[in-house]
Amino acid sequence: MLKKVLIANRGEIAVRIVRACAEMGIRSVAIYTEPDRYGLHVKRADESYSLGDDPLAGYLDPARIVNLAVETGCDAVHPGYGFLSENANFARLCEQKGVAFIGPKSGVIHGMGDKTQARDSMRAAGIPITPGSEGNLDSLDEALELANEIGYPVMLKATSGGGGRGIRRCDTPQELKVQYPRVISEATKAFGSAEVFMEKCIVNPRHIEVQILADSQGNAIHLFERDCSIQRRNQKLIEIAPSPQLTPEQRQYIGDLAVRAAKAVGYENAGTVEFLLSGNEVHFMEMNTRVQVEHTITEAITGVDIVREQLRIASGLPLSYRQEDVQYRGYALQFRINAEDPKNDFLPSFGRITHYYAPGGPGVRVDTAIYTGYEIPPYYDSMCLKLVVWALTWDEVIARGKRALDDMRLHGIKTTANYYQQILDHADFRKGVFNTSFVPDHPELLNYSTKRHPSEIALALAATIAAHAGW
């Protein structure tokens, strides 16, 4: 079993990993840059080390992090998600230094990170993929010719992209001419590569992803699926497990596809295979070679601790479960509570948390690194907490989600919480019928009024009176 793990991340996922290590008797090492000096992951880890003043440079320096892991006696590094989690060079440096990388091998990360190579691997394994370019596009003329062949709309995608960036939909040749150089520019800036490819755009699909676990002994299983169709500009907002939109036959089929995909590339550790569903047609989209933000809802319905399994697999141990051991029960929702103002085009709303009260009660989980008085820095992702609810039925989980969102108090910044209440109230969502166009198709949901609770009004009045009296 691993003895000491350096966590190459920050925020709520770093706190999540610290807790898993503590439960398994593994020492945890946190890293931080100056804006995170008072971060919760720094307070909770057994040891913590500064990476300097620059908000981002330290978190993005593979050599420095791996050297620190060696210097502090760590036998493993957990990358979390984001930052260097899908950086093949980072995993390779760990391998060279004899430090376990808690994720797949560097070659697998490289192969799945290159979207054209990933498509080739899936095609060879018999996994259905969307029609598109055989490899990277060499020119605009080639892009125009292929788009005419497979039919509009098409999607231009950065070959090394991820996180919803480097993607443009083109409905006409004119749009393709405009977007082609833009995608190349964005890909170069964001991923250091100008390579792009093209896929047929699947219009208004359901976005379904399957959680997989695989060990070094060749065992691979799935933990059922998550529905991530509620998204805005390719960024997920509300995730659901299992999908209320799949039949048992579709569920088994897509789960089997994910396991086949994992075995085809020699996958190890936790990962996610993402698909687009249109009617009964299933198309491979990508493989995420890391723990996902939304792993929480899979844990809620299966009872499997995914981060614990990651640590076990990295220790060389076999999976704790066989496929037949894994069952699911009920439904779970995850709300990404972002520090954004939905009524102002989701403009980021960073600043100091003046008051935070976490929701609770049966079937409620909160993963976060914020606290009252915490200053949300403007340098990182806007997500400040993940609210997860579980219940036995679809109707009950919606009701629990509404109650938990209403329970939460988060003042000092604007968040997406009230907007999610509107989504939960929508008839189509309540019927479990939606796709990736749900958010853009319902702009009226942004026309909500912010409710103020009596306790909040009393606090505001008290503050006004105190200020007036010169207290």
C-alpha positions as CSV (number, residue, x, y, z in Angstrom):
1,M,0.0,0.0,0.0
2,L,1.1,3.5,-0.7
3,K,2.7,5.4,2.3
4,K,2.7,9.0,1.2
5,V,1.0,10.9,-1.6
6,L,1.7,14.4,-3.0
7,I,-1.6,16.0,-4.2
8,A,-0.8,18.0,-7.4
9,N,-3.9,20.1,-7.2
10,R,-5.9,22.5,-5.1
11,G,-9.5,23.2,-3.9
12,E,-12.2,20.7,-3.3
13,I,-10.6,17.8,-5.2
14,A,-7.4,18.2,-3.2
15,V,-9.5,18.1,0.0
16,R,-11.3,15.0,-1.3
17,I,-8.0,13.2,-1.8
18,V,-6.6,14.3,1.6
19,R,-9.7,12.7,3.2
20,A,-9.3,9.4,1.3
21,C,-5.7,9.2,2.2
22,A,-6.5,9.8,5.9
23,E,-9.0,7.0,5.9
24,M,-6.4,4.6,4.4
25,G,-3.6,5.6,6.7
26,I,-1.7,7.3,3.9
27,R,0.1,10.6,4.6
28,S,-0.9,13.5,2.4
29,V,1.3,16.3,1.1
30,A,-0.4,19.5,-0.2
31,I,1.2,22.1,-2.6
32,Y,0.0,25.7,-2.9
33,T,0.8,29.0,-4.5
34,E,0.4,32.3,-2.6
35,P,-3.4,32.9,-3.4
36,D,-4.0,29.4,-1.8
37,R,-1.9,30.0,1.3
38,Y,-5.1,29.8,3.5
39,G,-6.8,27.1,1.3
40,L,-8.6,24.3,3.1
41,H,-6.4,21.6,1.4
42,V,-3.4,23.3,2.9
43,K,-4.9,23.2,6.4
44,R,-6.1,19.6,6.1
45,A,-3.0,17.8,4.6
46,D,-0.3,16.3,6.8
47,E,2.3,18.5,5.1
48,S,2.2,21.4,2.8
49,Y,4.8,23.2,0.6
50,S,4.7,26.6,-1.2
51,L,5.3,26.8,-4.9
52,G,5.8,30.6,-4.9
53,D,3.8,33.7,-5.6
54,D,2.6,33.1,-9.2
55,P,-1.0,31.8,-9.0
56,L,-0.6,29.2,-11.7
57,A,3.0,28.5,-12.6
58,G,3.6,26.2,-9.7
59,Y,0.6,24.0,-10.4
60,L,1.7,23.7,-14.0
61,D,5.4,22.8,-13.5
62,P,5.7,19.0,-13.8
63,A,9.4,18.8,-13.0
64,R,9.2,20.9,-9.9
65,I,6.2,18.9,-8.5
66,V,7.8,15.5,-9.2
67,N,11.1,16.7,-7.7
68,L,9.2,17.9,-4.6
69,A,7.5,14.5,-4.3
70,V,10.9,12.8,-4.4
71,E,12.4,15.2,-1.9
72,T,9.6,14.8,0.6
73,G,9.6,11.0,0.4
74,C,6.3,10.5,-1.4
75,D,5.8,7.3,-3.3
76,A,2.9,8.6,-5.4
77,V,1.4,11.7,-6.9
78,H,-2.3,12.2,-7.3
79,P,-3.1,14.8,-10.1
80,G,-6.8,15.2,-9.4
81,Y,-8.5,16.8,-12.4
82,G,-7.5,19.8,-14.4
83,F,-4.0,21.3,-14.3
84,L,-1.6,18.4,-15.1
85,S,-4.0,15.5,-14.7
86,E,-4.0,14.6,-18.4
87,N,-0.4,15.7,-19.1
88,A,1.5,12.7,-20.5
89,N,4.9,14.3,-19.7
90,F,3.9,14.7,-16.1
91,A,3.1,11.0,-15.8
92,R,6.3,10.1,-17.7
93,L,8.4,12.1,-15.3
94,C,6.8,10.3,-12.4
95,E,7.6,6.9,-14.0
96,Q,11.2,8.0,-14.6
97,K,11.6,9.1,-11.0
98,G,10.0,5.9,-9.6
99,V,7.0,7.8,-8.2
100,A,3.6,6.2,-8.8
101,F,1.3,8.3,-10.9
102,I,-2.3,7.8,-9.7
103,G,-3.8,7.4,-13.2
104,P,-3.0,5.5,-16.4
105,K,0.4,5.1,-18.0
106,S,1.8,8.1,-19.9
107,G,1.4,6.4,-23.2
108,V,-2.3,5.9,-22.6
109,I,-2.7,9.5,-21.6
110,H,-0.9,10.7,-24.7
111,G,-3.0,8.4,-26.9
112,M,-6.3,9.4,-25.5
113,G,-5.3,13.1,-25.3
114,D,-4.7,13.1,-29.0
115,K,-8.3,13.0,-30.2
116,T,-7.5,11.7,-33.7
117,Q,-5.4,8.9,-32.2
118,A,-8.2,8.1,-29.7
119,R,-10.7,7.8,-32.6
120,D,-8.4,5.5,-34.4
121,S,-8.0,3.3,-31.3
122,M,-11.8,3.1,-30.8
123,R,-12.4,2.4,-34.5
124,A,-10.0,-0.5,-34.3
125,A,-11.8,-1.8,-31.1
126,G,-15.2,-1.8,-32.8
127,I,-16.4,1.2,-30.8
128,P,-18.8,3.4,-32.9
129,I,-17.4,6.8,-33.6
130,T,-18.9,9.9,-35.4
131,P,-18.1,10.4,-39.1
132,G,-15.2,12.8,-39.5
133,S,-11.6,13.3,-40.6
134,E,-9.3,10.3,-40.6
135,G,-6.6,12.4,-39.0
136,N,-5.8,16.1,-38.5
137,L,-6.9,18.6,-41.1
138,D,-4.1,20.0,-43.3
139,S,-5.9,23.0,-44.7
140,L,-9.1,25.0,-44.9
141,D,-9.7,23.5,-48.4
142,E,-9.6,20.0,-47.0
143,A,-12.0,21.0,-44.2
144,L,-14.4,22.4,-46.7
145,E,-14.2,19.4,-48.9
146,L,-14.8,17.0,-46.0
147,A,-17.7,19.0,-44.6
148,N,-19.4,18.9,-48.0
149,E,-18.9,15.1,-48.0
150,I,-20.3,14.3,-44.5
151,G,-22.8,17.2,-44.4
152,Y,-23.3,20.2,-42.2
153,P,-23.4,20.9,-39.4
154,V,-19.8,19.9,-38.4
155,M,-17.7,20.4,-35.4
156,L,-14.1,21.7,-35.6
157,K,-12.1,20.4,-32.6
158,A,-8.6,20.9,-31.2
159,T,-6.8,17.6,-31.4
160,S,-5.3,18.1,-27.9
161,G,-8.3,19.9,-26.5
162,G,-10.5,19.3,-23.5
163,G,-12.7,20.9,-21.0
164,G,-15.0,22.2,-23.7
165,R,-12.4,24.5,-25.2
166,G,-11.2,24.5,-28.8
167,I,-14.6,23.5,-30.2
168,R,-16.6,25.3,-32.8
169,R,-19.8,24.3,-34.6
170,C,-20.1,25.3,-38.2
171,D,-23.5,25.2,-40.0
172,T,-22.4,26.6,-43.4
173,P,-19.2,26.8,-45.5
174,Q,-19.1,30.5,-44.6
175,E,-19.0,29.7,-40.9
176,L,-16.3,27.1,-41.5
177,K,-14.1,29.6,-43.2
178,V,-14.5,32.0,-40.2
179,Q,-14.1,29.4,-37.5
180,Y,-11.2,27.4,-38.9
181,P,-8.5,29.9,-38.1
182,R,-10.2,30.7,-34.8
183,V,-10.0,27.1,-33.6
184,I,-6.4,26.9,-34.7
185,S,-5.6,30.0,-32.7
186,E,-7.4,28.9,-29.6
187,A,-5.9,25.4,-29.8
188,T,-2.4,26.9,-30.1
189,K,-2.9,29.2,-27.1
190,A,-4.7,26.8,-24.8
191,F,-2.9,23.5,-25.7
192,G,0.3,24.4,-27.5
193,S,-0.8,22.6,-30.6
194,A,-2.3,24.0,-33.8
195,E,-3.7,20.6,-34.9
196,V,-7.5,20.3,-35.4
197,F,-9.8,17.7,-36.8
198,M,-13.5,17.5,-37.9
199,E,-16.5,15.5,-36.8
200,K,-20.1,15.4,-38.0
201,C,-22.1,17.4,-35.5
202,I,-24.7,15.2,-33.7
203,V,-27.5,17.7,-33.3
204,N,-29.1,17.8,-29.8
205,P,-27.7,14.6,-28.5
206,R,-27.8,13.2,-25.0
207,H,-24.3,13.4,-23.4
208,I,-23.7,10.1,-21.5
209,E,-20.5,9.1,-19.9
210,V,-19.5,5.8,-18.2
211,Q,-17.2,5.5,-15.2
212,I,-14.6,2.8,-15.5
213,L,-12.1,1.3,-13.1
214,A,-9.2,-0.9,-14.3
215,D,-6.3,-2.5,-12.4
216,S,-2.8,-3.6,-13.4
217,Q,-3.9,-7.3,-13.5
218,G,-6.1,-6.7,-16.6
219,N,-9.4,-6.4,-14.8
220,A,-11.8,-3.7,-15.9
221,I,-15.3,-2.8,-14.9
222,H,-17.8,0.0,-15.3
223,L,-19.8,1.7,-12.5
224,F,-22.7,2.6,-14.8
225,E,-23.3,5.9,-16.5
226,R,-23.9,9.6,-15.8
227,D,-26.1,12.0,-17.8
228,C,-24.3,15.3,-18.4
229,S,-26.7,16.8,-20.9
230,I,-27.5,19.8,-18.8
231,Q,-24.6,22.0,-19.9
232,R,-23.8,25.5,-21.2
233,R,-21.3,26.1,-23.9
234,N,-19.9,22.6,-23.4
235,Q,-19.5,23.1,-19.7
236,K,-21.5,20.8,-17.4
237,L,-23.8,22.3,-14.9
238,I,-25.9,19.5,-13.4
239,E,-25.0,15.8,-13.6
240,I,-27.2,12.8,-13.0
241,A,-26.6,9.2,-12.2
242,P,-27.9,7.0,-13.6
243,S,-29.4,8.6,-16.7
244,P,-33.2,8.7,-16.4
245,Q,-33.3,8.5,-20.2
246,L,-31.7,5.1,-20.9
247,T,-33.4,1.8,-21.2
248,P,-31.9,-1.2,-19.4
249,E,-30.7,-2.5,-22.8
250,Q,-29.0,0.8,-23.6
251,R,-27.4,0.9,-20.2
252,Q,-25.9,-2.6,-20.6
253,Y,-24.7,-1.8,-24.1
254,I,-23.0,1.4,-23.3
255,G,-21.4,0.0,-20.2
256,D,-20.0,-2.9,-22.2
257,L,-18.7,-0.5,-24.8
258,A,-16.8,1.5,-22.1
259,V,-15.2,-1.6,-20.7
260,R,-14.2,-2.7,-24.2
261,A,-12.6,0.7,-24.8
262,A,-10.7,0.5,-21.6
263,K,-9.3,-2.9,-22.3
264,A,-8.4,-1.9,-25.9
265,V,-5.9,0.7,-24.8
266,G,-4.6,-1.1,-21.7
267,Y,-6.2,1.3,-19.3
268,E,-5.3,1.4,-15.6
269,N,-6.9,3.3,-12.7
270,A,-10.2,5.4,-12.9
271,G,-11.4,7.0,-16.1
272,T,-14.4,8.0,-18.0
273,V,-15.6,7.1,-21.5
274,E,-17.9,9.8,-23.0
275,F,-20.6,9.1,-25.6
276,L,-23.2,11.0,-27.6
277,L,-26.6,9.4,-28.0
278,S,-29.0,10.3,-30.7
279,G,-32.0,8.1,-30.7
280,N,-30.6,4.6,-30.4
281,E,-27.3,5.6,-32.1
282,V,-24.3,5.7,-29.8
283,H,-21.1,7.6,-30.8
284,F,-17.8,7.6,-28.9
285,M,-16.7,11.2,-28.1
286,E,-13.6,11.0,-25.9
287,M,-11.9,9.3,-23.0
288,N,-11.0,11.3,-19.9
289,T,-7.9,9.8,-18.3
290,R,-8.5,11.1,-14.8
291,V,-11.0,11.3,-12.0
292,Q,-14.0,13.4,-13.1
293,V,-15.5,16.3,-11.2
294,E,-18.8,14.4,-11.1
295,H,-17.4,11.1,-9.7
296,T,-19.4,11.9,-6.6
297,I,-22.8,10.9,-8.0
298,T,-21.5,7.5,-9.2
299,E,-20.2,6.9,-5.6
300,A,-23.7,7.9,-4.3
301,I,-25.6,5.3,-6.4
302,T,-23.1,2.4,-6.2
303,G,-21.4,2.9,-2.8
304,V,-18.0,2.5,-4.5
305,D,-15.3,5.0,-3.2
306,I,-13.6,5.9,-6.5
307,V,-10.7,7.8,-5.0
308,R,-10.0,4.9,-2.6
309,E,-10.0,2.5,-5.5
310,Q,-7.5,4.9,-7.3
311,L,-5.1,4.6,-4.4
312,R,-5.5,0.8,-4.2
313,I,-4.9,0.4,-8.0
314,A,-1.8,2.6,-7.8
315,S,-0.5,0.4,-5.0
316,G,-0.6,-2.6,-7.4
317,L,-3.7,-4.1,-5.8
318,P,-6.5,-5.7,-7.8
319,L,-10.0,-4.1,-8.0
320,S,-12.1,-4.5,-4.9
321,Y,-15.1,-5.5,-7.1
322,R,-16.1,-7.7,-10.0
323,Q,-18.6,-6.4,-12.5
324,E,-21.3,-8.6,-11.0
325,D,-20.7,-7.1,-7.6
326,V,-21.5,-3.6,-8.8
327,Q,-25.2,-2.5,-8.5
328,Y,-26.8,0.8,-8.4
329,R,-29.7,2.1,-6.2
330,G,-31.7,5.3,-6.6
331,Y,-30.7,8.5,-8.3
332,A,-28.1,11.2,-7.6
333,L,-27.7,14.8,-8.8
334,Q,-24.6,17.0,-8.7
335,F,-25.0,20.7,-8.9
336,R,-21.8,22.7,-9.7
337,I,-22.3,25.8,-7.6
338,N,-20.2,28.3,-9.6
339,A,-19.2,31.7,-8.5
340,E,-21.0,33.3,-11.5
341,D,-23.9,35.6,-12.1
342,P,-26.3,33.7,-14.4
343,K,-28.4,36.9,-15.0
344,N,-25.3,38.7,-16.3
345,D,-24.2,36.1,-18.9
346,F,-22.7,34.0,-16.2
347,L,-20.0,36.6,-15.5
348,P,-17.5,35.4,-12.8
349,S,-18.2,36.7,-9.3
350,F,-15.0,36.3,-7.3
351,G,-14.6,37.8,-3.8
352,R,-14.9,37.1,-0.1
353,I,-17.4,34.6,1.3
354,T,-19.1,36.7,4.0
355,H,-21.3,33.8,5.2
356,Y,-21.5,30.2,4.3
357,Y,-23.8,27.5,5.7
358,A,-23.7,24.1,4.1
359,P,-26.9,22.2,3.4
360,G,-27.4,18.8,5.2
361,G,-29.9,16.2,6.0
362,P,-30.4,12.7,4.6
363,G,-28.9,12.0,1.2
364,V,-26.9,15.3,1.0
365,R,-23.2,15.6,0.4
366,V,-21.1,18.8,-0.1
367,D,-17.6,18.7,-1.6
368,T,-15.9,22.0,-1.2
369,A,-12.9,24.0,0.0
370,I,-14.6,27.2,0.9
371,Y,-15.6,28.6,4.4
372,T,-16.9,31.8,5.8
373,G,-14.2,34.4,5.3
374,Y,-12.5,32.6,2.4
375,E,-11.5,34.7,-0.5
376,I,-12.3,33.1,-3.8
377,P,-9.3,34.0,-6.0
378,P,-9.9,35.0,-9.7
379,Y,-7.1,32.8,-11.1
380,Y,-8.9,29.5,-11.2
381,D,-12.1,27.7,-12.1
382,S,-15.2,29.4,-10.9
383,M,-16.7,26.3,-9.2
384,C,-16.8,26.9,-5.4
385,L,-18.6,23.8,-4.3
386,K,-20.3,20.6,-5.5
387,L,-23.7,19.9,-4.0
388,V,-24.7,16.2,-4.3
389,V,-28.1,14.7,-3.4
390,W,-29.3,11.1,-3.5
391,A,-32.8,9.6,-3.2
392,L,-34.6,6.4,-4.2
393,T,-36.7,7.8,-7.0
394,W,-36.4,10.5,-9.7
395,D,-39.2,12.6,-8.2
396,E,-37.6,12.3,-4.7
397,V,-34.1,13.3,-5.8
398,I,-35.5,16.4,-7.5
399,A,-37.4,17.4,-4.4
400,R,-34.3,16.8,-2.3
401,G,-32.2,18.8,-4.7
402,K,-34.6,21.8,-4.4
403,R,-34.6,21.5,-0.6
404,A,-30.8,21.3,-0.4
405,L,-30.3,24.3,-2.7
406,D,-32.8,26.2,-0.5
407,D,-30.9,25.2,2.6
408,M,-27.6,26.5,1.5
409,R,-26.5,30.0,2.5
410,L,-23.6,31.4,0.5
411,H,-23.2,35.2,0.7
412,G,-20.7,37.7,-0.6
413,I,-20.7,36.4,-4.1
414,K,-23.3,35.5,-6.8
415,T,-23.8,31.9,-7.6
416,T,-25.7,29.6,-10.0
417,A,-27.8,28.1,-7.2
418,N,-31.0,30.0,-7.9
419,Y,-30.7,29.2,-11.6
420,Y,-30.6,25.5,-10.8
421,Q,-33.8,25.8,-8.9
422,Q,-35.5,27.0,-12.1
423,I,-34.1,24.0,-14.0
424,L,-35.5,21.6,-11.4
425,D,-38.9,23.1,-11.8
426,H,-39.1,22.8,-15.5
427,A,-41.6,20.2,-16.8
428,D,-39.2,18.6,-19.2
429,F,-36.5,18.1,-16.6
430,R,-39.0,16.7,-14.2
431,K,-40.1,14.2,-16.8
432,G,-36.5,13.2,-17.4
433,V,-36.5,14.3,-21.0
434,F,-33.7,16.6,-22.1
435,N,-30.6,16.8,-24.2
436,T,-27.6,19.1,-24.7
437,S,-29.8,21.9,-26.1
438,F,-31.8,22.2,-22.9
439,V,-30.0,25.3,-21.5
440,P,-29.8,27.3,-24.7
441,D,-33.4,26.4,-25.6
442,H,-34.7,27.8,-22.3
443,P,-33.3,31.3,-21.8
444,E,-36.5,32.2,-20.0
445,L,-35.2,30.2,-16.9
446,L,-32.9,33.1,-16.3
447,N,-35.8,35.4,-15.6
448,Y,-36.0,34.5,-12.0
449,S,-36.2,36.7,-8.9
450,T,-33.8,36.1,-6.1
451,K,-35.6,35.0,-3.0
452,R,-34.5,36.5,0.4
453,H,-35.2,34.5,3.5
454,P,-36.5,36.3,6.7
455,S,-33.2,35.5,8.4
456,E,-31.3,37.2,5.6
457,I,-33.5,40.3,5.8
458,A,-33.1,40.4,9.6
459,L,-29.3,40.3,9.2
460,A,-29.4,43.1,6.6
461,L,-31.6,45.2,8.9
462,A,-29.3,44.6,11.9
463,A,-26.2,45.6,9.8
464,T,-28.0,48.8,8.6
465,I,-29.0,49.7,12.2
466,A,-25.5,49.0,13.5
467,A,-23.9,51.1,10.8
468,H,-26.4,54.0,11.4
469,A,-25.8,53.9,15.2
470,G,-22.0,54.0,14.6
471,W,-21.4,50.7,16.3
